Amino acid sequence: MPHAPQIKIPATYIRGGTSKGVFFNLTDLPEAAQVPGEVRDKLLLRMIGSPDPYGKQTDGMGGATSSTSKTVILAKSEKEDHDVDYLFGQVSIDKPFVDWSGNCGNLTAAVGSFAISSGLVDAERIPDNGTAVVRIWQKNIEKTIVAHVPITNGEVQETGDFELDGVTFPAAEVQVEFLKPVDPSEAMFPTGNLVDDLEVPGVGTLKATMINAGIPTIFLNAEAIGYEGTELQEAINSDEKALAMFETIRAHGAVRMGLIEKTEEAAGRQHTPKVAFVAKPHDYVASSGKPVNGAEIDLNVRALSMGKLHHAMMGTAAVAIGTAAAIPGTLVNLAAGGGERDAVTFGHPSGTLRVGAAASQNDGEWIADKVVMSRSARVLMEGWVRIPGNVF
């Protein structure tokens, strides 16, 4: 019996920050997938290799981790004073859904370079040598991001000596600015409090800072849940009881943050919110074997993504960390020593990261003005991806 042949779609496989994803130009997708909906989701799921009950994504482009099961769709921006529209899809590994509820801060570092190389940025905005400033409209969260992309001889400069913990090889530095990651009309702290008592059945009542900056995030004190804040992936991801605890915390925090109405809905919204735990600075050895000196960091942070402890730190969670650290009284700020600060360096499983942030108050309400961090990006492969033609 004949089967539909494979179709091929132009695509680029890119590392951005500590993540990897498949990038598409919107107009290169099949017409039915150029609009949101079931066809687009089915196409992306099959392309990545999900849902995979084996958890390996062997028959697709995914890398069997939340950091490598990602897709990006870019288009010339319809937004005034912006160059490119950026849409991010977090593909579940073992379940048949694509989560469009948030951004990927790591892949954001690759958006500017892909946009330039794909002709989505007007040529007059690209210098022969220097830095191209790419104005990005992040469609998932409707926020502006500015990427500073190095240019050499009119082309994106990808190689360099910038080192990013969590990435093995150096590359060119890309500075990323998240402008007003929380709209002034929105509540940065959905509960109205810098710290809440979060009641979690079967776990207890936990102090929590629940913030919506970069990505909705629930911050806990490490010691309150039995950790030191220096844990690596194996300590958490091999412990099914711990993972279940974190998911329960996440579900109840999501309800308190107004993201869902019932805890049962959290299963269909895995990308947001994130759960992270913080601790005062301590020495530890990163997953690479690199010693991290507690005297050289402000605090330790560990964060979970898609139900697992992240191997480094999600870029969007770093925005939340930087913002919360800049606001006196949050759990993040207190773990970093308290007081006012405009930058924070934190330890994560792969090493350290510095994030700058500016926050201010208006009529008693906190406003995030800007968060800045440096990442890197590199094209790994370009050409076409192929998927069976009967997918949609």
GUBARO-581599 format. One record per residue (C-alpha): x, y, z; residue in three letters. Coordinates in steps of 0.05 Angstrom, whole numbers, plus 5000, padded with zeros to 4 digits. Each point is the difference from the previous one (the first is absolute). Example, Ala and Ser with C-alpha at 12.3 -4.5 7.8 and 13.67 -1.06 7.14 Angstrom:
residues 2
<<5246,4910,5156>,"ALA"> <<5027,5069,4987>,"SER"> 
//
This chain:
residues 392
<<5000,5000,5000>,"MET"> <<5032,5067,4980>,"PRO"> <<5015,5052,5052>,"HIS"> <<5007,5075,4993>,"ALA"> <<5072,5021,4985>,"PRO"> <<5039,5046,5045>,"GLN"> <<4997,5074,4991>,"ILE"> <<5059,5046,5012>,"LYS"> <<4999,5068,5033>,"ILE"> <<5057,5051,5002>,"PRO"> <<5027,5004,5071>,"ALA"> <<5061,5018,5041>,"THR"> <<5024,4964,5062>,"TYR"> <<5031,5050,5048>,"ILE"> <<5030,5001,5069>,"ARG"> <<4978,5061,5039>,"GLY"> <<5028,5008,5070>,"GLY"> <<4996,4932,5034>,"THR"> <<4943,4976,4955>,"SER"> <<4992,4974,4930>,"LYS"> <<4940,5007,4953>,"GLY"> <<4975,4995,4929>,"VAL"> <<4988,5068,4969>,"PHE"> <<4950,5014,4944>,"PHE"> <<4983,5060,4958>,"ASN"> <<4924,5004,5004>,"LEU"> <<4992,5004,4925>,"THR"> <<5039,4935,4990>,"ASP"> <<4949,4959,5039>,"LEU"> <<4944,4965,4962>,"PRO"> <<4943,5049,4991>,"GLU"> <<4954,4964,5050>,"ALA"> <<5055,5005,5053>,"ALA"> <<5012,5075,4991>,"GLN"> <<4943,5014,5048>,"VAL"> <<4993,4975,5072>,"PRO"> <<4962,4936,5010>,"GLY"> <<4998,4925,4997>,"GLU"> <<5036,4994,4933>,"VAL"> <<5060,5041,5024>,"ARG"> <<5004,4962,5065>,"ASP"> <<4997,4932,4966>,"LYS"> <<5055,5020,4952>,"LEU"> <<5046,5024,5055>,"LEU"> <<4987,4940,5044>,"LEU"> <<5017,4951,4944>,"ARG"> <<5061,5041,4979>,"MET"> <<5028,4999,5071>,"ILE"> <<4981,4927,5010>,"GLY"> <<4944,5005,5051>,"SER"> <<4963,4971,5036>,"PRO"> <<5052,4947,5014>,"ASP"> <<4983,4950,5055>,"PRO"> <<5073,4980,5001>,"TYR"> <<5019,5072,5016>,"GLY"> <<5057,5001,4949>,"LYS"> <<4971,5036,4939>,"GLN"> <<5041,4953,4957>,"THR"> <<4955,5010,4939>,"ASP"> <<5004,5076,5000>,"GLY"> <<5043,5061,5011>,"MET"> <<4990,5004,5075>,"GLY"> <<5055,4985,5049>,"GLY"> <<4958,4967,5055>,"ALA"> <<5006,5058,5049>,"THR"> <<4959,5062,5011>,"SER"> <<5061,5041,4976>,"SER"> <<5001,4965,4933>,"THR"> <<4926,4989,4985>,"SER"> <<4987,5070,4974>,"LYS"> <<4974,5034,4938>,"THR"> <<5002,5073,4976>,"VAL"> <<4959,5034,4945>,"ILE"> <<5023,5068,4976>,"LEU"> <<4968,5051,4953>,"ALA"> <<5013,5071,4979>,"LYS"> <<4967,5040,5055>,"SER"> <<4931,5029,4994>,"GLU"> <<5015,5042,5062>,"LYS"> <<5021,5072,4991>,"GLU"> <<5074,5013,5016>,"ASP"> <<5016,4926,5002>,"HIS"> <<5040,4958,4950>,"ASP"> <<4975,4929,5013>,"VAL"> <<4943,4963,5033>,"ASP"> <<5024,4941,5042>,"TYR"> <<4954,4943,5020>,"LEU"> <<5026,4944,5045>,"PHE"> <<4971,4930,5007>,"GLY"> <<5022,4953,5056>,"GLN"> <<4987,4930,4976>,"VAL"> <<4982,4947,5051>,"SER"> <<5043,4938,4996>,"ILE"> <<4950,4946,5020>,"ASP"> <<4933,5035,4991>,"LYS"> <<4966,5025,4937>,"PRO"> <<5001,5075,5012>,"PHE"> <<5039,5063,4985>,"VAL"> <<5001,5052,5055>,"ASP"> <<4995,5071,4973>,"TRP"> <<4991,5033,5068>,"SER"> <<5070,5030,5009>,"GLY"> <<5065,5021,4969>,"ASN"> <<5068,4966,4997>,"CYS"> <<5053,5050,5023>,"GLY"> <<5058,4956,4977>,"ASN"> <<4975,4993,4928>,"LEU"> <<4987,5075,5000>,"THR"> <<5075,5008,4992>,"ALA"> <<4995,4966,4932>,"ALA"> <<4939,5038,4974>,"VAL"> <<5039,5062,4978>,"GLY"> <<5052,4961,4961>,"SER"> <<4948,4956,4965>,"PHE"> <<4958,5061,4984>,"ALA"> <<5061,5035,4968>,"ILE"> <<5023,4938,4962>,"SER"> <<4928,4988,4975>,"SER"> <<4991,5070,4973>,"GLY"> <<4947,5018,5052>,"LEU"> <<5039,5062,5022>,"VAL"> <<5006,5058,4952>,"ASP"> <<5069,5004,4969>,"ALA"> <<5010,5073,5020>,"GLU"> <<4996,4979,5073>,"ARG"> <<5060,4953,4993>,"ILE"> <<5070,5031,5004>,"PRO"> <<5058,4973,4960>,"ASP"> <<5037,4992,5065>,"ASN"> <<4978,5011,5072>,"GLY"> <<4934,4983,5034>,"THR"> <<4931,4993,4970>,"ALA"> <<4944,5018,5047>,"VAL"> <<4941,4955,4986>,"VAL"> <<4933,5019,5028>,"ARG"> <<4960,4937,5017>,"ILE"> <<4926,4995,5015>,"TRP"> <<4990,4938,5043>,"GLN"> <<4931,4978,4980>,"LYS"> <<4988,4949,5055>,"ASN"> <<5005,5051,5055>,"ILE"> <<4992,5064,4959>,"GLU"> <<5064,5032,5023>,"LYS"> <<5058,5036,4966>,"THR"> <<5070,4970,5001>,"ILE"> <<5062,5032,4969>,"VAL"> <<5057,4956,4976>,"ALA"> <<5069,5029,4987>,"HIS"> <<5029,4956,4946>,"VAL"> <<5074,5005,4980>,"PRO"> <<5012,5011,4925>,"ILE"> <<5064,4989,4961>,"THR"> <<5004,5017,4925>,"ASN"> <<4925,5006,4997>,"GLY"> <<4986,4931,5028>,"GLU"> <<4982,4974,5069>,"VAL"> <<5062,4985,5042>,"GLN"> <<4988,4934,5036>,"GLU"> <<5070,4980,5023>,"THR"> <<5035,5034,5057>,"GLY"> <<5030,4992,5069>,"ASP"> <<4939,5012,5043>,"PHE"> <<4990,4943,5049>,"GLU"> <<4931,4981,5026>,"LEU"> <<4995,4949,5056>,"ASP"> <<4957,4943,4975>,"GLY"> <<5029,5005,4930>,"VAL"> <<5064,4962,4986>,"THR"> <<5032,5044,4947>,"PHE"> <<5009,5076,4996>,"PRO"> <<4964,5043,4949>,"ALA"> <<4984,5073,4985>,"ALA"> <<4965,5038,5055>,"GLU"> <<4928,5023,4987>,"VAL"> <<4972,5049,5050>,"GLN"> <<4925,4994,5011>,"VAL"> <<4956,5054,5031>,"GLU"> <<4931,4982,5025>,"PHE"> <<4964,5067,5001>,"LEU"> <<4944,5008,5050>,"LYS"> <<4992,4924,5010>,"PRO"> <<4938,5016,5040>,"VAL"> <<4951,5049,4970>,"ASP"> <<4986,5058,5048>,"PRO"> <<4926,4982,4995>,"SER"> <<5013,4929,5024>,"GLU"> <<5015,4976,5069>,"ALA"> <<5072,4978,5008>,"MET"> <<4979,4964,5063>,"PHE"> <<4932,4970,4983>,"PRO"> <<4983,4988,5074>,"THR"> <<5018,5071,5019>,"GLY"> <<5054,4976,5047>,"ASN"> <<5076,4994,4996>,"LEU"> <<4996,4937,5041>,"VAL"> <<4940,4955,5011>,"ASP"> <<4983,4940,5042>,"ASP"> <<4985,4947,4947>,"LEU"> <<4960,4942,5027>,"GLU"> <<5016,4935,4964>,"VAL"> <<4962,4938,5023>,"PRO"> <<5048,4944,5018>,"GLY"> <<5059,5047,5001>,"VAL"> <<4983,5055,5049>,"GLY"> <<4997,5076,5001>,"THR"> <<5059,5030,4964>,"LEU"> <<5026,5071,4995>,"LYS"> <<4997,5018,4926>,"ALA"> <<5015,5059,4955>,"THR"> <<4955,4995,4940>,"MET"> <<5021,5047,4945>,"ILE"> <<4981,5012,4928>,"ASN"> <<5062,5028,4967>,"ALA"> <<5030,4967,4939>,"GLY"> <<4959,4938,5017>,"ILE"> <<4953,4986,5058>,"PRO"> <<5044,4970,5055>,"THR"> <<4990,4973,5070>,"ILE"> <<5061,5009,5044>,"PHE"> <<5009,4959,5064>,"LEU"> <<5054,4996,5053>,"ASN"> <<5043,4938,4988>,"ALA"> <<5004,4981,5074>,"GLU"> <<4924,5002,5006>,"ALA"> <<4994,4941,4953>,"ILE"> <<5061,4962,5024>,"GLY"> <<5054,5024,4952>,"TYR"> <<5064,5041,5005>,"GLU"> <<4994,5036,4933>,"GLY"> <<5064,4969,4973>,"THR"> <<4966,4938,4970>,"GLU"> <<5016,4975,4930>,"LEU"> <<4950,4967,4953>,"GLN"> <<5009,4928,5024>,"GLU"> <<4981,5018,5072>,"ALA"> <<4931,5023,4977>,"ILE"> <<4985,4967,4934>,"ASN"> <<5013,4929,5026>,"SER"> <<4952,5011,5058>,"ASP"> <<4928,4988,4977>,"GLU"> <<4973,5021,5068>,"LYS"> <<5036,5067,4995>,"ALA"> <<4975,5012,4929>,"LEU"> <<4929,4985,5022>,"ALA"> <<5008,5049,5058>,"MET"> <<5024,5055,4954>,"PHE"> <<4943,4988,4952>,"GLU"> <<4950,5005,5057>,"THR"> <<5032,5065,5023>,"ILE"> <<4998,5026,4928>,"ARG"> <<4927,4984,4992>,"ALA"> <<4979,5034,5065>,"HIS"> <<5044,5060,4985>,"GLY"> <<4969,5006,4930>,"ALA"> <<4931,5005,5032>,"VAL"> <<5024,5053,5049>,"ARG"> <<5031,5039,4943>,"MET"> <<4934,4998,4961>,"GLY"> <<5030,4961,4942>,"LEU"> <<4951,4943,5007>,"ILE"> <<4936,4990,5038>,"GLU"> <<5010,4929,5024>,"LYS"> <<5064,4961,5016>,"THR"> <<4980,4946,4950>,"GLU"> <<5011,5050,4943>,"GLU"> <<5074,5004,5015>,"ALA"> <<5014,4936,4962>,"ALA"> <<4980,5035,4935>,"GLY"> <<5043,5060,5015>,"ARG"> <<5069,4972,5014>,"GLN"> <<5042,5058,4975>,"HIS"> <<4973,5050,5050>,"THR"> <<5007,5015,5057>,"PRO"> <<5070,4979,5017>,"LYS"> <<5021,4977,5070>,"VAL"> <<5068,5020,5028>,"ALA"> <<5034,4997,5067>,"PHE"> <<5051,5048,5028>,"VAL"> <<5054,4997,5053>,"ALA"> <<5056,5044,5026>,"LYS"> <<5067,4992,4963>,"PRO"> <<5038,4936,5013>,"HIS"> <<5059,4966,4967>,"ASP"> <<4984,4941,4954>,"TYR"> <<5026,4964,4940>,"VAL"> <<4961,5012,4935>,"ALA"> <<4979,4944,4954>,"SER"> <<5060,5014,4956>,"SER"> <<5047,4988,5059>,"GLY"> <<5013,5075,5006>,"LYS"> <<5005,5024,5073>,"PRO"> <<4952,5057,5016>,"VAL"> <<5025,5046,5056>,"ASN"> <<4944,5023,5045>,"GLY"> <<5037,5064,5013>,"ALA"> <<4994,5018,4926>,"GLU"> <<4925,4993,4994>,"ILE"> <<4941,5034,5034>,"ASP"> <<4955,4939,5007>,"LEU"> <<4985,4931,4973>,"ASN"> <<4939,4985,4959>,"VAL"> <<4972,4935,4972>,"ARG"> <<4940,5000,4953>,"ALA"> <<4956,4947,4969>,"LEU"> <<4975,5001,4928>,"SER"> <<4948,4952,4971>,"MET"> <<5003,4958,5063>,"GLY"> <<5075,4992,5006>,"LYS"> <<5057,5038,5032>,"LEU"> <<5032,5043,4946>,"HIS"> <<5073,4985,4984>,"HIS"> <<5017,5075,5003>,"ALA"> <<4949,5057,5003>,"MET"> <<4943,5018,4954>,"MET"> <<5009,5070,4971>,"GLY"> <<4930,5021,5019>,"THR"> <<5010,4974,5071>,"ALA"> <<5064,5041,5003>,"ALA"> <<4957,5061,4984>,"VAL"> <<4956,4982,5059>,"ALA"> <<5061,4990,5044>,"ILE"> <<5031,5066,4981>,"GLY"> <<4935,5038,5010>,"THR"> <<4984,4967,5067>,"ALA"> <<5071,5012,5024>,"ALA"> <<4992,5074,4986>,"ALA"> <<4939,5006,5045>,"ILE"> <<5015,5001,5075>,"PRO"> <<4961,4949,5040>,"GLY"> <<4990,4944,4949>,"THR"> <<5028,4932,5016>,"LEU"> <<5050,5009,4943>,"VAL"> <<5023,5067,5027>,"ASN"> <<5006,4974,5071>,"LEU"> <<5040,4939,4978>,"ALA"> <<5047,5049,4965>,"ALA"> <<5010,5039,5064>,"GLY"> <<4942,5050,4995>,"GLY"> <<5002,5074,4984>,"GLY"> <<5000,5036,4934>,"GLU"> <<5039,4972,4941>,"ARG"> <<5002,5010,4925>,"ASP"> <<5033,4933,4982>,"ALA"> <<5007,4931,5029>,"VAL"> <<5047,4942,4986>,"THR"> <<4971,4932,5017>,"PHE"> <<5023,4929,5000>,"GLY"> <<4963,4947,4960>,"HIS"> <<5015,4927,4986>,"PRO"> <<5048,5015,4942>,"SER"> <<5035,5061,5030>,"GLY"> <<4982,5072,5009>,"THR"> <<4962,5056,4965>,"LEU"> <<4998,5075,5010>,"ARG"> <<4935,5037,4986>,"VAL"> <<4989,5075,5004>,"GLY"> <<4932,5028,5018>,"ALA"> <<4966,5066,5013>,"ALA"> <<4935,5004,5040>,"ALA"> <<4962,5060,5027>,"SER"> <<4937,5016,5039>,"GLN"> <<4940,5038,4974>,"ASN"> <<4945,5015,5050>,"ASP"> <<5024,4943,5042>,"GLY"> <<5001,4950,4943>,"GLU"> <<5065,4970,4976>,"TRP"> <<5018,5008,4927>,"ILE"> <<5055,4963,4963>,"ALA"> <<5034,5049,4953>,"ASP"> <<5052,4956,4967>,"LYS"> <<5039,4935,5009>,"VAL"> <<5066,4989,4963>,"VAL"> <<5042,4938,4991>,"MET"> <<5052,4973,4951>,"SER"> <<4990,4935,4963>,"ARG"> <<5027,4970,4935>,"SER"> <<4971,4964,4940>,"ALA"> <<5025,4957,4942>,"ARG"> <<4968,4968,4940>,"VAL"> <<5011,4925,5003>,"LEU"> <<4966,4978,4936>,"MET"> <<4958,5030,4945>,"GLU"> <<4960,4970,4943>,"GLY"> <<4934,4963,5005>,"TRP"> <<4964,4958,5051>,"VAL"> <<4958,4943,4974>,"ARG"> <<4936,4972,5029>,"ILE"> <<4950,4949,4975>,"PRO"> <<4948,5034,4955>,"GLY"> <<4941,4968,5036>,"ASN"> <<5013,5038,5065>,"VAL"> <<4948,5052,4984>,"PHE"> 
//
